[in-house]
Amino acid sequence: MQQSRMCQLQVEMDQLRTESEARVTRETGPIQEQLQLHVQTVGILVGEKTELQAALMKSQNIAKQKASMYSHLFLM
């Protein structure tokens, strides 16, 4: 009798474990998808920031060159 009760409890425990694992998988699936989308978004934003910084530096260099050119014209 004790043996059958232990077997029954083992089956119940296995069932609860399986249900728990299924619930965790079901609940974390959408969260993992959302996290992956955030990672992709951050990657895109970092790339855009790099491009904008390069464009800004180029514009600043052009502005410095023109400012230098104009200052030489006014000094003449």
CNS distance restraints for C-alpha pairs under 8 A (distance, minus, plus):
assign (resid   1 and name CA) (resid   5 and name CA) 6.33 0.50 0.50
assign (resid   2 and name CA) (resid   6 and name CA) 6.15 0.50 0.50
assign (resid   3 and name CA) (resid   7 and name CA) 6.22 0.50 0.50
assign (resid   4 and name CA) (resid   8 and name CA) 6.06 0.50 0.50
assign (resid   5 and name CA) (resid   9 and name CA) 6.09 0.50 0.50
assign (resid   6 and name CA) (resid  10 and name CA) 6.07 0.50 0.50
assign (resid   7 and name CA) (resid  11 and name CA) 6.20 0.50 0.50
assign (resid   8 and name CA) (resid  12 and name CA) 6.21 0.50 0.50
assign (resid   9 and name CA) (resid  13 and name CA) 5.99 0.50 0.50
assign (resid  10 and name CA) (resid  14 and name CA) 6.09 0.50 0.50
assign (resid  11 and name CA) (resid  15 and name CA) 6.09 0.50 0.50
assign (resid  12 and name CA) (resid  16 and name CA) 6.12 0.50 0.50
assign (resid  13 and name CA) (resid  17 and name CA) 6.11 0.50 0.50
assign (resid  14 and name CA) (resid  18 and name CA) 6.14 0.50 0.50
assign (resid  15 and name CA) (resid  19 and name CA) 6.13 0.50 0.50
assign (resid  16 and name CA) (resid  20 and name CA) 5.93 0.50 0.50
assign (resid  17 and name CA) (resid  21 and name CA) 6.08 0.50 0.50
assign (resid  18 and name CA) (resid  22 and name CA) 6.12 0.50 0.50
assign (resid  19 and name CA) (resid  23 and name CA) 6.11 0.50 0.50
assign (resid  20 and name CA) (resid  24 and name CA) 6.17 0.50 0.50
assign (resid  21 and name CA) (resid  25 and name CA) 6.13 0.50 0.50
assign (resid  22 and name CA) (resid  26 and name CA) 6.05 0.50 0.50
assign (resid  23 and name CA) (resid  27 and name CA) 6.00 0.50 0.50
assign (resid  24 and name CA) (resid  28 and name CA) 5.87 0.50 0.50
assign (resid  25 and name CA) (resid  29 and name CA) 5.87 0.50 0.50
assign (resid  26 and name CA) (resid  30 and name CA) 7.68 0.50 0.50
assign (resid  27 and name CA) (resid  31 and name CA) 7.24 0.50 0.50
assign (resid  28 and name CA) (resid  32 and name CA) 5.98 0.50 0.50
assign (resid  29 and name CA) (resid  33 and name CA) 6.33 0.50 0.50
assign (resid  30 and name CA) (resid  34 and name CA) 6.13 0.50 0.50
assign (resid  31 and name CA) (resid  35 and name CA) 6.09 0.50 0.50
assign (resid  32 and name CA) (resid  36 and name CA) 6.15 0.50 0.50
assign (resid  33 and name CA) (resid  37 and name CA) 6.31 0.50 0.50
assign (resid  34 and name CA) (resid  38 and name CA) 6.25 0.50 0.50
assign (resid  35 and name CA) (resid  39 and name CA) 6.18 0.50 0.50
assign (resid  36 and name CA) (resid  40 and name CA) 6.27 0.50 0.50
assign (resid  37 and name CA) (resid  41 and name CA) 6.11 0.50 0.50
assign (resid  38 and name CA) (resid  42 and name CA) 6.08 0.50 0.50
assign (resid  39 and name CA) (resid  43 and name CA) 6.22 0.50 0.50
assign (resid  40 and name CA) (resid  44 and name CA) 6.25 0.50 0.50
assign (resid  41 and name CA) (resid  45 and name CA) 6.13 0.50 0.50
assign (resid  42 and name CA) (resid  46 and name CA) 6.04 0.50 0.50
assign (resid  43 and name CA) (resid  47 and name CA) 6.24 0.50 0.50
assign (resid  44 and name CA) (resid  48 and name CA) 6.19 0.50 0.50
assign (resid  45 and name CA) (resid  49 and name CA) 6.02 0.50 0.50
assign (resid  46 and name CA) (resid  50 and name CA) 6.22 0.50 0.50
assign (resid  47 and name CA) (resid  51 and name CA) 6.32 0.50 0.50
assign (resid  48 and name CA) (resid  52 and name CA) 6.09 0.50 0.50
assign (resid  49 and name CA) (resid  53 and name CA) 6.05 0.50 0.50
assign (resid  50 and name CA) (resid  54 and name CA) 6.24 0.50 0.50
assign (resid  51 and name CA) (resid  55 and name CA) 6.21 0.50 0.50
assign (resid  52 and name CA) (resid  56 and name CA) 6.00 0.50 0.50
assign (resid  53 and name CA) (resid  57 and name CA) 6.13 0.50 0.50
assign (resid  54 and name CA) (resid  58 and name CA) 6.19 0.50 0.50
assign (resid  55 and name CA) (resid  59 and name CA) 6.13 0.50 0.50
assign (resid  56 and name CA) (resid  60 and name CA) 6.04 0.50 0.50
assign (resid  57 and name CA) (resid  61 and name CA) 6.11 0.50 0.50
assign (resid  58 and name CA) (resid  62 and name CA) 6.24 0.50 0.50
assign (resid  59 and name CA) (resid  63 and name CA) 6.10 0.50 0.50
assign (resid  60 and name CA) (resid  64 and name CA) 6.12 0.50 0.50
assign (resid  61 and name CA) (resid  65 and name CA) 6.16 0.50 0.50
assign (resid  62 and name CA) (resid  66 and name CA) 6.17 0.50 0.50
assign (resid  63 and name CA) (resid  67 and name CA) 5.97 0.50 0.50
assign (resid  64 and name CA) (resid  68 and name CA) 6.02 0.50 0.50
assign (resid  65 and name CA) (resid  69 and name CA) 6.10 0.50 0.50
assign (resid  66 and name CA) (resid  70 and name CA) 6.04 0.50 0.50
assign (resid  67 and name CA) (resid  71 and name CA) 6.05 0.50 0.50
assign (resid  68 and name CA) (resid  72 and name CA) 6.29 0.50 0.50
assign (resid  69 and name CA) (resid  73 and name CA) 6.41 0.50 0.50
assign (resid  70 and name CA) (resid  74 and name CA) 6.28 0.50 0.50
assign (resid  71 and name CA) (resid  75 and name CA) 6.19 0.50 0.50
assign (resid  72 and name CA) (resid  76 and name CA) 6.42 0.50 0.50
